[in-house]
């Protein structure tokens, strides 16, 4: 599994959400890839990101296990990770 975290430097909700995503990554042992949507447009297109912050949890085979754009309770991502293990 991998957590993809799409954000931009000027996005305040992105700045607010990132510490929680980072904490989940560390606690659950799931790698985190932080992606600046302004610097990596090819990944934005590939993952069809239409807004930030966007969090995508990818399974080992590349399938999407969780996806959310905007602020959300961290327990949603934690539950998705626990279900996939």
Buried (B, 14 or more C-beta within 10 A) or exposed (E): BBBBBBBBEEBEEBEEBBEBBBEBBEEBEBEBEBBBBEEEEEBBEEBEBEEBBBBBBBEEEEEEBBBBBEEBEBEEBBEBBEEBE
